[in-house]
């Protein structure tokens, strides 16, 4: 909007409109069962990113962005499988059976993998969009998304370059409250639309199960009828059809 006493002032009317546009875009992705990856590793956004993404059933990165999460997803997926393996061993109590040195090493590996990949451990494919808090801090994430042509929605402060961002939301990315408000607004829409898709998906799944059950019952009834006819013909001394 302008500058006052050396402080840049953001036009919140534009922020509101662009936030609405970004929400509609992300909502359309969630409505068709798509995935939105939330990224925010700075301390002001870390907790909100985990909370909002978790509530909407979406993956997130809030500790450290590992280079290649998007552009080298196959390799990252191997580390995710290792994370699941270690979690399974811990849950089954098998880590406790290891020698002390090996157990400590495995637990440290599990802790590190959880910190870096815990938020994306259920992400089985590349996301349909990425939400970023602080474009400068998450420069690598933005570049990877741009390289793969994955749309980026970002809270863009006055010291950031908006050019690499597909859906810009002007705002303060250094204030906890600002990050929380923007993430909350986006997350609410994603959660609602994803819930609609999930309900519809479950209904379609149930309808398909019911259709198959009816087909199986009809097939079984027909087979029983044919069997009864053959047995009746045989008892009457008639040749089988």
TAWOGI-V34166 format. One record per backbone hydrogen bond with DSSP energy under -0.5 kcal/mol. CO is the residue of the C=O (numbers start at 1). NH is the residue of the N-H. Records with the same first field share a line. If there is no record, write none. Layout:
CO->NH + NH
This chain:
2->9
4->7
7->4
9->2
10->12
11->14 + 15
12->16
13->17
14->18
15->19
16->20
17->21
18->22
19->23
20->24
21->25
22->26
23->27
24->28
25->29
26->30
27->31
28->32
29->32 + 34
30->33
35->128 + 129
36->38
37->131
38->61
39->133
42->45 + 46
43->47
45->49
46->50
47->51
48->52
49->53
50->54
51->55
52->56
53->57 + 58
54->57
59->38
61->40
64->66
65->67
66->69
68->72
70->73
72->75 + 76
73->77
74->78
75->78 + 79
76->80
77->81
78->82
79->83
80->84
81->85
82->86
83->87
84->88
85->89
86->90
87->91
88->92
89->94 + 95
90->93
94->97
95->98
99->103
100->104
101->105
102->106
103->107
104->108
105->109
106->110
107->111
108->112
109->113
110->114
111->115
112->116
113->117
114->118
117->120
118->121
119->60
120->123
122->124
128->151
129->37
130->132 + 153
131->39
132->134 + 155
134->138
136->139
138->142
139->143
140->144
141->145
142->146
143->147
144->148
145->150
146->149
149->151
151->130
152->166 + 167
153->132
154->156 + 169
155->134 + 157
156->171
157->160
160->162
162->165
167->154
169->156
171->173
175->179
176->180
177->181
178->182
179->183
180->184
181->185
182->186
183->187
184->188
185->189
186->190
187->191
188->192
189->193
190->194
191->195
192->196
193->197
194->198
195->199
196->200
197->201
198->202
199->203
200->204
201->205
202->206
203->207
204->208
205->209
206->210
207->211
208->212
209->213
210->214
211->215
212->216
213->217
214->218
215->219
216->220
217->221
218->222
219->223
220->224
221->225
222->226
223->227
224->228
225->229
226->230
227->231
228->232
229->233
230->234
231->235
232->236
233->238
234->237
